[in-house]
């Protein structure tokens, strides 16, 4: 039952990254990212509760759950929505590759991850292998999302999705990394997000749009 | 023999009885979330009864297809849902059938409806027919891939309904297996498209530019319309039963028939809530965005298919 539920949540995270690629609007990206983070938080909650029940000791992973809920589900999406409200928003095509083709490419990426992870020696447990495949696929899809979107906001989301994939990998294969590593990752993420948010404003005020393609034109 | 015929008839009436309920539940969920009181859950029943009492208005320019189509649609849908036993004890009475037969039964009804839409010569009817067939053609690859993936399990190795049911009953514990989850997600999207629900088609609108299924049935009234509505409810039930019994085979092996029926209803209600949740969170897509929708369903089904062969 426990493994079943974890498997379900991991696959839902993979499916949510597929829906992210299929989305067209910035607000939809943010909502999907929030949903994905919520699923990740649920996974960490389940892992921590299970280890607390088994060892009858306090487990630090519960802090990870709180951190994910506070930052990835509440603070970052809210800040992002604020950013997208403040920059000038024009409804225009935001992607280089159209959606059916990008879905096909993402499917290919998942197959690639299968191929790669299958040939890694030393993974004896097939469930671990599956989890590794899902999380690596999420990372790859995040990377693809980053390169396929024109707007800076979409690229930030891609970065955060990569981060989610890495978290998923760490959580599923090791039952939670040491607290200090996770904290380090989180602050890294937060600083990166803040810097990128400021960049978005700068790009917007200089070029009147957050389309990063416009960065190619020289100003002044 | 007599008992199985009795069970067969019982299942038919049971399904006819519960089919409109789920549409009522979806409407209720939607209005509750919009802070409205909403019509009763049984409103579709009242509508059907009212429609059955009303007179028929038949265009003088229409041919026999117009009169026959509602019955064909209703009967093919009913035949399709009868191919799937709702509880495992009900197996063995119906014809030895195949999942692909179910798909083609539904397609036959749909073709008749499309022809009837064209028959009266109104612009909306033709538009609705062409759109309906487009939607059907778009989701068909995903649907077939789902059926093939279910059947391609080496322990089943057939798309016959009964070998699939036998396997599902034996493996009631493998509910959340990777393949089943992926196929469930894909099937949910196919189901929404096939039963003309919100991201694909808005069943409550009568705005010319957005209608798909409604445009096709615009000319119908009275008894005919009641049969078409019932056919649509039953068609929705076909996909829901497929999802509930084959893709989440929990509680299929109940000894008690009533307990089995209860679990079946519970699963259907859970699926209904999922559909309602999707409906309140999305808007209807533009017609030209539908290929994107279909591709998502197809890709998720492809992932399931690949999982069957690669990830083991």
Contacts between the chains, C-beta under 8 A, distances in Angstrom:
chain1	res1	chain2	res2	distance
A	4	B	175	6.6
A	4	B	176	3.9
A	5	B	176	6.9
A	7	B	176	5.8
A	7	B	177	7.7
A	7	B	178	6.3
A	7	B	181	7.6
A	8	B	176	4.6
A	8	B	181	5.8
A	11	B	178	6.0
A	11	B	181	4.8
A	11	B	182	6.5
A	12	B	181	7.6
A	15	B	182	7.6
A	15	B	185	5.6
A	15	B	300	6.5
A	18	B	296	6.6
A	18	B	299	6.6
A	18	B	300	6.8
A	19	B	296	6.9
A	22	B	292	6.1
A	22	B	295	7.8
A	22	B	296	5.1
A	99	B	292	4.4
A	99	B	295	6.9
A	100	B	291	6.2
A	100	B	292	6.2
A	100	B	295	4.2
A	103	B	292	7.9
A	103	B	295	5.0
A	103	B	296	6.2
A	103	B	299	4.6
A	104	B	295	7.7
A	104	B	299	7.0
A	106	B	299	7.2
A	107	B	299	5.0
A	107	B	302	5.8
A	107	B	303	6.5
A	110	B	303	6.3
A	110	B	306	7.8
A	111	B	306	6.4
A	111	B	310	7.3
A	114	B	306	7.5
A	114	B	310	5.3
A	114	B	311	6.3
A	118	B	310	7.8
A	126	B	312	8.0
A	130	B	178	6.8
A	130	B	311	6.5
A	133	B	311	7.0
